[in-house]
Amino acid sequence: MPECKVWRNPLNLFRGAEYSRYMWVTGKEPLTYYDMNLSAQDHQNFFTCDTDALRPSDTVMQKAWRERNPQARIKAAYQALELNNDCATAYVLLAEEEATTIVDAEKYFKQALKAGETIYRRSQNCHSQSPQHEAQLSKHFEPDKQTPVFQQQRRDTNVLVYVKRRLAMCARKLGRIREAVKMMRDLMKEFPLLSMLNIHENLLEALLELQAYADVQAVLAKYDDISLPKSAAICYTAALLKARAVSERFSPETASKRGLSTAEINAVEAIHRAVEFNPHVPKHWKRIEGALNLLHCTWEGTFRMIPYPLEKGHLFYPYPSCTETADRELLPTFHEVSVYPQKELPFFIHFTAGLCSFSAMLALLTHQFPELMVIFAKAVLRVLWPVSAPSVLASS
């Protein structure tokens, strides 16, 4: 089986406050074993390093992140705080695992921020921060080439970035959107090379909620590349802005008579690009007057224009054969696994094909068994028109 890269959702939920609440309400497990393993790998990669043995609380936390039982992880986090009240990763674990509301999670993350900033300043004093050094910090997958001091600095940087992003997400979920936007902007400015968390996608969502479309365009100008789509969020946001520019005056009837303008063509092409990249994104464009109308008019046309086989497309990257298997492992059992939708034929084509097939079958049966078909026809007539059937049969 070829390698299948699972792209994590940048809007991932808070495990204790949202995943657990979902399980309480529905009685269904929101996380699969596969997803738990992905989370465990992320936590160990972000929050542990070879120098943990130098700090007893970090040694406890290194074991805590490897624990499979949530209660065991929570217990270990409290043990780490008993050893060191400024253990930032312990507060992170409690925010993710023990907090049952976003408010509780935010309190833990604020404690983690206070401790994380202290540890971060202390570790950075051991090495002068330079652009080259910051660039090295973004290389998270070459631990063998890193010195123990560097590993510790990298880990402390990861913790600080993670906590600040989570605090921004807490503010967003609690309705403090402008505050969340400022926190995300400050974080991206402070750590411009650490883009692995896709903070810009959180920022795009918050700015769209504020309807700050000029700011959205500025973010897209930096992160969107037409030749290489980065994500469905970027593709659909770019299409939304182009559709917004023409949607107020867009009319299918008028467009069919005079043809599409350059701006409308750009909007349609942007929608096609987004649909090719990910056809499963729902049509949540209700705030833009006319945008849904434009999307509706281009949606079916998009599927007609997508080449067949799909590998011939310029913007679409075909799903690898192992995607469905990986999705089945990643998604909960109650979640239906979706695949790239097949092109649907119009209803009248199905109806016409069925009618022709039925007529051909009747003609063949009548030719082969004429007497039986007459008896069958009389029986059908009696069922359909029981009153008039005798006169019809008499006349025949």
N, C-alpha and C positions, 0 to 999 in steps of 0.2 A: 504494500500500500504506500503510495507516495506521501510525502510529508504534507500535512494540512495545517496551515497557520490559523489559529483561532484569534480573531481580533476582539479584544475586550471592549465592552461598552464603556465609553468615557463618562456616561451618566450613571455609573453603577450605584446601586442603592446601599444604604447603611445596613450592615448585616443584622445587628440586634434590633434597631429601631424600625426597620421596614421589612426585611426578610422574615424575622420572627413573628412580627405582627401579621403578616400574610398567612403564616402557618396557623396562628391562633384563630384567625377568622375563617379560613377555608378548610383547615385540617389537612392541607397538602404540603409536602416538603418543597420549598422553593428552590433548594439547591441540590444538585446531584453530587455523587461521589467524585465525578470528573471535575466539576466546578470547584469542589472543596480542595482538590489537589492543585488546581490552577491558583487558587487563592493562597494555599500554603507555599507554593513556589514563589509567588510574588512577595509574600511577607518575609520569607527567608532571604530572598535576594535583596530586598530593600532594607531590612532592619537588622541583619546580622552580619558579622564579619569575623575574621580570624583573631582579632584582638579582644573578643568578648571575655576571654579568660582573665583579662587584666581588671575587669570591673565585675564584682560578684553579681550585681543586679542584672547586668547584661548576660551573664552566664545562665541565670535563671530564665531570662526572656528567650534566649536561644533555644532552650528546651521547650518553653511555652509555645513558641510558634510551630513546633513540630508535633505538639499534642493533637490528637484527633478529636478528643472529647472537649466540647466547649467549656464545660464546668472545670475541667482540669486546667485549661488555659487561663480562665479567670482566676482560679486559685493561685496559679503561678504568678500572675500579674500582681496580685496583692502581696505575695511573698517578695517580689522584686521591689515593691514600694517600701516594704519594711526594711529592706537593706539600703535603699536609696530613695528618698522621697522625691528626687528630681529625675526619676527614670522615665523619660519621655515615651519610650515604646510601651511601657506598662499602661500608661494613660491611653495610648492609641488602641491597645488591645481592649481595654475596658470600654472605650467609646464605640468600638466596632462590635463587641461581643455582648457586653452586659447592658448597655443603655437600651431602654425600651422606647424612648421617644427621641426626636431630633433635639429637643431642648436639653435632655440629659447628655446626649452625644456631644453637643456643643460645649457643655461645661467641662467634660473630660478633655476635649480637644484644646480648650483654652488653657487647661493645666499642662497639657502636653506641649503647647506652644511656649509657655513660660519656661518650662524645663528644657525644651529643645533649643531655644535661642541661647540659653546659657551654655549648654554643651557645644553648640555650633561655634559660638565665639571662642570658646576655649580651644577647640580642635583647630580652628583656622589660624589661631595665633602661633601654632606650631609650624605653619608653612605660609609663606607669603602668597596671597591670592593674585594670580596673574591670568590673563586671557588663555594662555596655554594650559594652565592648571585647570581652569574652569572647563575647557574643552575636554580635558581628560576625565573630568567628573561625569560627563555624559556617556562615557564608554562603560556601560554596566555589565558587559558580558565578556570581559577579559580579566578575571580576577587573578589569574596566574602571573600577570605582568605588573601587578600592583604591590607596592611595599605595604607592610602592616600599618604604618602611619597613614598612608594614602587611603587604605581600605577604611580605616576609622573615620577619616575626613569625608569620604564618599558616603558612608553610612549615615553620619550625622547630617550631611546635606540632604540625603534622601528623606530622613525623618522630618526635617524642617519643611521641605517642599510639600511632602505628603500632608502634614498637619495643616499647613496654610491653605492648601487646596480644599481639604475637607471642611475647614472652617468656612471657606467661601461657599461651598455647597450647602452647608447648614444654613447660612444666611439666605441663600437662594430659596431653599425649601421652606423657610420660615417667613418668606414674603419680603425680606429686606433686600430687594433686587439691586438697588443702586449701590448699597454697601457691598454686595457680592461682586458686582462689576468692578468696583474699585480694588477690592482684594485680589481679584484675578489679574487685573492689569498690573498691579504692583508686583505680583508674583512673577508674571511673564517678563517684566522689566528687570527684576532682580536676578532671575535665572533664565536668561534667554535661550540658552543651549539645552536646557533640560526639558525637552518637548515630549518625552516619552509618555507623559500623563495626558496629553491632548487637552491641555487647559483651554486652548483657544476654542474648542468645541463647546465647553461649558460657557465660555464667554459669549459665543454666538447665540446660544439658546437664551441667555439672560438678556442680551441686547434685543433680540427679537421680541421677548416678552415686554420690553420697554418700548417697542416699536421705534428704536433708534436706528433707522435703516442706513443712515450715512455712516454711522460707526460700524455697522455690520459690513458694509461695503469696504471700509478701510481694513477690517480684519481679513476679509476674503482676499483682498488685493495682495496680502502678504502670504497667505497660506494656500490659496487655490491655484492650481496649475492645470490648465485645460488639457494638456497632453498626458497628464498623469493624475487622474482623480484620486483624492486622498481618502474620502469617506462619503457615505450617503448624506451625512449632515452638511458637508461642504457643497456637494453637488446640488442638493435640493434647496439649500439656502441661496446659492448663486442663481438657480432657476427662479426662485421666488422673487428676488430683486429684479430680475429681467422681466418677469411677468407683471410685477407691480408697475413698471414703467409704462406698460401699454394696456393694462387690464381695464382701466376705467372707461376707455373708449372702444374696447374690443367688442365686436359683434360678429358672430359667425356668418350671418346673412350678408353683412357689408363686406366682410373679408372674402367671401366666396365670389362676390361680384367684381371687386377692384383688385383682389389679390392681397397678399400679406406685405406689409411695409418691412423695411430693413429691421426695425426694432422688434416687430412681431416675429420675424423669422429668427432673430437671435433668441427670443424668448422660447419659441418652439424648439429650437435646437438644444437649448439648455434643458428643457424638460425631457427631451429625448435622451440626452446624455445622462440625466439623473435616473430615468427609468431603466436604461440599459445597465447602469451601474448597480442598481438595487431596485427591482420592481415591487418589493414588498412594502415599501414605505407608504403609509396611509395618506389620504388627501386631507391634511389638517392645515388648510390655508384660508380659514374662514374670516380672518381679520382683514384680508386684502380684498376689497370689493372688486369682483370680476375675476379674481385669480382662479377660483374654482371653475368658473366658466371656461376660461382658457385651458385649464388643465383637462377638463372634461372633453373639450373639443380635440385635444391633441393626444389623449390617453390611448384610444383605440388605434389612432393613426400611428402612434409610436410602435405598437406591436406589429403593425403591418410593414413598417419600414425596417424593423430589426432583421438583419440578414439571416438566412438559413443555409447551411448550419451556422450556429452562433459564433463559431471560431472566426468567421469572416468579418465580424464587426470590428470597427476601428476603436471604439471606446469601451466595449464590453469585454470583460475578462471572464471566460466561461468558468462555471463552478467546477472545481476538481472532482473527480469521481468519488473521493473519500469524504466530501463535505457532508453528505447525508449521514454517514456513519458517525462523524464527529459531532454533528448537531444532535443526533440521537443520544449520545453520551453526555453532551453538555446540557441539554434541555431536560426539565422534569418530565416524568412519564406522561402527565396529563397534557403536555404541550404538543400540538400537532407539528410535525416537521414539514416545513414548506420547501418546495423546490422551485426552480425557475418556471414560471407559468408557460404552458403550451399555448401556441396561437389558437384562438377560438374562431371557428367558422360562424358566419351569421346564421340566425335561426332558419331563415327561408331556404338556405342551402341544405341544411339537415332535413327540413320538411320536404323539399322537392326530391331529395335523394330517397327518403323513405317512401314517399308516394309512388315514385317510379319503380322502386323495388317491389312494392306491394302489387302494383298493376302488372308488372312482369310475371310475378309469381301466380297471380290469378289467371293470366292468359295461358301460362304453361299448364296449369292444372286443368283449365277448361279444355285445352287441346288434348291432353292425355286422358282425362276422365270426364267427358262431356255429360254423361247421364248423372253421375254423382254430383257434379257441380250444379246441375239444374235442381236436384233435390236440396242441395245445400242453400241455393239462392232462395228457393221457396220457403225454407225454414227460417232464413234470416228475415224475409219479408213478413212472415207471420209474427215474428218477435217484434219487429220495428213498427209495423202497421197492422195490428190484429183486426181492426174493424174493416179496413179497405182491402185487406189481403185477398178475401174470396173473389171479389170482383176483378182484382188484378190478375189472379190466377185463372179465372174464367176467360178473361179476354185473351190471355196468352195461350 
